[in-house]
Amino acid sequence: MLLRRYSMSDMCVDEQLIGVCNLLLDEAQQPHTVSQDFSLFLLRIFSDEHPKMSNFPAIPLATATSAAEVELRTQLAVLAAGLPTTLAGLPPKPATDRDPSVPHAPARNPKLTPAEKQLALKNALRYFATELHETLAPEFLNELNVYGHIYMYRLRPTSYTMKAHPIHLYPAKCTQAAAIMVMIQNNLDIEVAQFPHELITYGGNGSVFSNWAQYLLAMHYLSQMTEEQTLAMYSGHPAGLFPSHREGPRVVVTNGMVVPNYSSPADYERMYATGVSQYGQMTAGSYCYIGPQGIVHGTTLTLLNAGRKYLGSSELQGKVFVTSGLGGMSGAQPKAGVICKAIAVVAEINGDALRKRHRQGWLNEYHSDLTALVARIKQARAAREVVSIGYLGNVVDLWEHFAKEPELLVELGSDQTSLHNPFMGGYYPAGLTYEESNTMMREKPEAFREAVNDSLRRQVDAINRLVARGMRFWDYGNSFMLQAGRAGANILRPDGGFLYPSYVEDIMGDIFSLGFGPFRWVCTSGKREDLLLTDQLAAEVIREAMKEASDRSRMQYDDNLLWITSVDEHQLVVGSQARILYSDATGRARIAAAMNTALREGRLSGPVVLSRDHHDVSGTDSPWRETSHIRDGSMFCADMAIQNVIGDSFRGATWVSIHNGGGTGWGEAMNGGFGMVLDGSSDAERRARHMLHWDVNNGIARRAWAGVDNAEFQIRAAMKEEPLLTVTMPHHADQALLTRILSA
């Protein structure tokens, strides 16, 4: 009846979509397989209120395995529709802008002038036909006034679940585009994203898009994309599909690419509010975030190597590691502490974030009373217990309480609050509740700024007292020392340097210089059994590589073999079926080849997306983190990151991205990322081999030229292995000669 009523209308309805309905309504189907909600959904999409169905690409029904899958596929087919073009097609306005069941970004205070507010409205409305402006303009102005940004809540999709669905269910004309759709939706999954309805994945302001119109338009373009087109993404804005070729990237992403003189935090707030730029963090705006698992492995390696360097052993049982932050990336810390068999104590002021990590099993327990917390820590120390303990409260109070204790209870300390964004929700001052802080940062921004600075000074004072008694502390690349120094905290040495090292400078820099970094992959089938097979393939590659590994690299191979063979028991998957593994160029290429072969042979049931954290060997130039150990004066130069993304683009990446900021803040770093789809073809294997070799060795070569010993060793080995690689090597000046010449 449904088909008889609508298929004869003047709408251009895609034949494959009619096939979906035929399959669902076939007499052989049991009546209960079509829900009432779905029947209403079908009625809506075939009514004149819905955008014309001619936008929908063909849907390959052959891969549908159940009525439920067909239903989901039909729901996802809406991704091809794009933006509403008529009032009738506009989704109904929600009763409230903000759904109270999910966490939301703090209201911003960009301090726009009346002219800038008008500009923000004009920029938002240009996505829509003029007949919609009368309806949308007041809504957008209200969002700007109340939340400090136009998110376009009315357009947030509600007819399907936002998550990484199996790749074959997406309405796309090519596998590469479908894979990118999977990754984007994973970034906005409510179980993955920090503020999903504000399109923020992690870090307080790490945006996938600036508003929901951009999301809808990007997904529409991806559904239409062929292998002869490239989508240009300008800071969340889909500029359009452009003619390209199969060897080129399907998507090129830029975020925050502003003229250098206009890269202050105030510039960012204004540009974000007016809708012309955004902060993509690292893997948020490049569509390859994999939940807190993405940093668990790096944190695990950092803790193990911190134990080796500071405590003389990687055996951390009975040792206490204290830090803060349970939001996006920082949510990995308690899990990493448990993997290292330590006692991990993590402070978090946001109760929703803390309880989310506890519910997900990433945090074993939590307390809100400091006296009870300290008693619990003493009990765990005495029993050499392996446990993660949360403190629901302010980290400043935690550090000051530890500093007053007669017994030194902490061996290792750090901080992972989002201090790249200290005055807009990245750091919460002592003496205020979470809610009070969110109100003050918008209504009394100057008072809030001073409260943050005062808390940073207090936190550093407490840490200094504990370090004087034997604790070891490091900066976790979150701009902690930089912001504390700007706040006037006692964190500088007499020579002007920071009291404490960056963890890259002191621990991870040597690992990056050997080529080891956070390689990642996602099984787009959504099947756990595929992920487990990729774990096995990676372990096999590592075992073989260890036979030829240098003495310098062997410990890294050992650590990573232990990781990949035990990782599943730690239940790290949140969102997509994804994995991270620190590997070097040789290991990455071999793992990619093994996965591609498994796809070709049918042992893996769907394509695999390769990516990495931007926080890697070559991806990021950041003087306070990734390149903090570069001592030739180039730590502030961003040639490496730019060269990296350009080189990846023509060597076969499926998509590439380059961002201002990322981890240490807008104006403080430049970082590039990539995604690459393995589909079992010989082309995919060739692209992976060429691109991954460059993606790693570019950074090793840069570090070698700066005189980093491990990098010089590793790039020489790479040149022996690859005859086409020729790298300029430094000739080191004799320090005695320089001293003599300069003193003459």
Summary of the structure (lengths in Angstrom):
residues: 744
radius of gyration: 26.1
end to end distance: 97.7
largest distance: 97.7
contacts: 2662
relative contact order: 0.09
helix: 48%
strand: 12%
